[in-house]
Amino acid sequence: MTPNAASASSGPSRRSFLASTAVATAAVAGGMPLLAACGGTESGSRDGTTSGKDANKLLPTYVASTVAQPDLPSKNGSASGYTGKVDLAALTASVPKKLGTGASFKIMSPFWGSPPKAGCAYYTALDAAAGTKITWQNQDGNTYGQKLGAVLASSSVPDMVVVPGWELVGKIANAVTAKFMDLGPYLAGDKVKKYPNLAAIPSDAWRMGIFGGALRGIPMPAATASFIVPYYRKDIFDKKGYSVPKSPDEFLSWAKEATSAKAKVWACGDMNWTAWNIFGVRASGTAGWNIGDDGKLTYRVEQPEYLEALEWTRKLFDAGVVHPDDKARSGDAGNRFTAGQILVFNNDMSHWYGKTAEQAASNPDFVIEGMDIFGAGGGDPKLWAAQPAGIWSLIRKGASKTTVENALAAADFAAAPYGTKERMLVDYGVEGTHYTVKDGVPVKNDLGNSEVVNAWVMLSAPAAYYAHPDYPDVARKQVEWQQRMGAFMKKTSTYGMNIVEPTQYANLSSQFEQLEIDYVRGNKKLSDVQAAVSTWKSSGGDKLRDWYKQLIDQNGSGN
């Protein structure tokens, strides 16, 4: 069974990265400051708080799943891990009877790649098992924000809509409260027990589903110890006798030694994503705010470490150890990594398994490992926790009770835990049609690879886990890496808070992404970055700080 995708903490091309990997991120989303009416009314009143006792009143009762116990329990904010093979013949159902009534409804969701046709074998099997009848309105994930904005601005909203956190900006963020219904009457407190898989979603994830004073979003939970992984070619490191670097200076020294343009081998790709973690820079967006030990509230671009991270990344480019195509931002760094043209690249956790499985037949010597993140001076890093949820499915206001119950039945099915018939069907489809079993391990065929892809998995998910029956050791490494890194993790002042900034600040920080890209490549000066920070402050950053200070003063700090 496939795992939940891991989250990224931040990145220089955040939206394109998220779209390409279809993962939930550390981006914070939802609500307004002082946003939740204590009673969670449909009025969208913005006095009160989304934290503490007031938020707890809106949440579903948590009832942990007991279907399958992980070999590696969650620790330090990690996902859990399953390293044993599943007895496919002994799978149990997480829900004794179908919760759907067969009534039809429509779902709009982002999709990366070519979506399967309506009525395909996968959709037909899932509908039959869940008791649903879904018409999928799959939209290109790379341009989903444009479509989402247009739909939410119209009078015709599908019955259920998947909203990723990275699209919750400007008018889209405000439309969530206006267009989607309060699910409290169906899910708050013990009402959720009708949907056991939704009840097993951790409360922190549900708290992120409070928008405008009401529980509106069904969350996709994420491990909070989710950081960009600096992957390295262990097979080549071992062959060459390289030691794994343990500080920024060691990395640069090693990179110079390992690079040979004549042999068409460069040390690494663009390492800016990892640099943020090495130097302790907070994520972009609302997660970028934090009250420091000095009592001052600052945004990520005001951190001294922000410039330090950029300067280190620039040193790599200046030294010529970054592949020319990475400098030109062309092609796929992952392909250069598997071809041995670069020996280190950084990306989300899913590549650990993906690259292992991809290279198994054609390159049996290939070994991918995750380098532990080191601190700015070597030693322990300072890492920032990812948000416990970053993608939601929501049900439109005015939907009939029948539609709501069928949509919740679908979400409950999608949230089935590892080791169940439902999870197997969601992740692999139908045996003999979408996959075959070889040596006790399910293996997708071509139809499975084309049909059993990001649709149902976008509706919800169980608590984060990793499980790869064909490569169980990868699941173990993923969890253990998160556990090691999670030990150095801290929460920001906005952790677990579902925040949408006022619309006048929606594009305040938009210039930094391109500026960071240009600076590390030598196309901008340090003074340009410093000037941009000053402009950010004077053009609204300082006023936004006051706004956040009021929010934290009244709602309490996330850390």
Protein Blocks (a to p, Z undefined) as FASTA:
>chain_A
ZZdddddfbdfblmlmmmmnopacfbdeejjehkbcfklpakopaghjfehjllmmmpcc
ddddfkbccfbdceehiacddfbdcdfklcccfbfbafbeoiacddddddedjdddehia
klmmmmmmnopacddddddfklmmmmmmmmmmmmbdcfbdcddfklmgcjlmmmmmmmpc
cfklmmgcjllmmmmmlmmpcfklmmmmpgghiafbccddddfkbccdddddfklmmmno
pacdfbfklmmmmmmmmpcfknopafbdcfklmmmmmnopacehjllgccdfkopacdfk
lpmklmmmmmmmmmmmmnopacfklmnopajfklmmmnopafbdcddfklmmmmmmmmmm
mmmmbccdddddddfkgpjdddddddfbfbdcdddehiafklmmmmmmmmmmmmpcehia
klmmmmnopghklocceehiacddfklmmmmgcfklmnpccddddddfklmmlmmmmmmm
mmmmmmmcccdfkgoiacdddfklmmmmmmmmmmmmmmmnopacfklmmmmmmmmmmnom
mmmmmmmmmmmmmnopaZZ
